[in-house]
Amino acid sequence: MQIQTTYFPTLEAIEAAAKKLKGVASITPLAQNVQYSKAFSCNVLFKREDLQVVRSYKIRGAYNKMSSLSEVEIEKGIVCASAGNHAQGVALSCKLLKIKGTIYMPTPTPNQKIEQVQMFGEKYINIVLEGDSFDDSYHAAMLECERLNKTFIHPFNDKKVIEGQATVGLEILNQSNVPIDYVFVAVGGGGLASGLSAVFKNLSPNTKIISVEPKGAASMLTSIRNNKNIELESIDNFVDGAAVKRVGDLNFAICKETLHRVVAVDEGKICQTILELYNKDAIVVEPAGALSLSALEQFSEEIIGKNVVCIISGSNNDITRTAEIKERALLYANLKHYFIIKFPQRAGALRDFVVDILGPTDDITHFEYTKKANRENDVAVVGLELKSPNDLAPLISKMKLYNFYGDYLNDKPDLFQFLV
């Protein structure tokens, strides 16, 4: 089949990128995971890009791009914008190639990420905190590029970046001693997905490449469905490593021809996967790093008995997000619920709620009195964690029977956003 696009990465270019990356990017392990293989009755292999020195595959594209710069471009220096993995890949590449770089990051970026970028880049980089979002940082970075005629190192929409990320695909095929039936890969801007799928289209065309996006930022899925690259009006930034409003034009042109399917996964399911990997396999991943595994359930019947590769794309997870990750996982599992509870103004009302309403395994995880609604009742916002989703209906029935029920907040997003 002929690919109808103005650019398609050649095997020669990808192999050249692999040679450049030798000694810079690790050849990461491709190993069977027993837990997921048993759970889905197939051979699940993890490609551990989280074990790169910068803890993601981003070093591949950044270094391949920067090592191709001319002497004039090197002299003027480079600029990038990123709040995460791309910044770390660019920073390390600056140090290794001795190229001066300016890295724009949003002002709210956690200090841990800023310190990591500075550690990798050392004296070769200058970090500029600009704006409240990635878009603000991006626009500031582009202004500097135009003003000083510097080279912008794009995180995904660049030929050399795509060819660098594509080396992940070459490694998988070289490491596997069995035919690969499926590859599940996270997609944000599309750098890894487009590069990897190009490799498999040439060398293993029967392999089905499944790209996985967060439900709140499904820009590739939206574009594929409409057969044109579409910018989303708004996105959920929770999966920050894969949350973009618009995928790259180069990446979209390749992906629409090479991907078998693009699917979206609920952010709560991604959080479940993060916790499962940590608790069962002691693997720490960031939300984008868990995307590929989070989609397996959607293909549970299709992949039985197959050889399946899941790319663990990164592990730059901020520990301060742990509480939010647990909360989202419980909400997705229908185990965490928030209510407005009306407590009669009489002695023992709270005790009666705990004894008569709650089950023996129900836990109160949030309790906050609000302004009194009337003379007869005090009102509180109460968060409850249940052991089983089946406990919810009986709980609500008892609340209503004993006149404690005020309202259920989980399905009221305008109010719920202030709690989670």
Secondary structure, DSSP 8 states (H G I E B T S, - for coil): ----SS----HHHHHHHHHHHTTTS----EEE-HHHHHHHTSEEEEEEGGGSTTSBTHHHHHHHHHTT--HHHHHH-EEEE-SSHHHHHHHHHHHHHT--EEEEE-TT--HHHHHHHHHHHGGGEEEEE-SSSHHHHHHHHHHHHHHHT-EE--SSSSHHHHHHHTHHHHHHHHH-SS---EEEEE-SSSHHHHHHHHHHHHH-TTSEEEEEEEGGG-HHHHHHHHTS----S----SSGGG--SS--HHHHHHHHHH-SEEEEE-HHHHHHHHHHHHHHH-----TGGGHHHHTGGGGTTTTTT-EEEEEE-B----GGGHHHHHHHHHHHTT-EEEEEEEEESSTTHHHHIIIIIS-TT-EEEEEEE-S--SSSEEEEEEEEE-S-GGGHHHHHHHHHHTT-EEEE-TT-HHHHTTT-
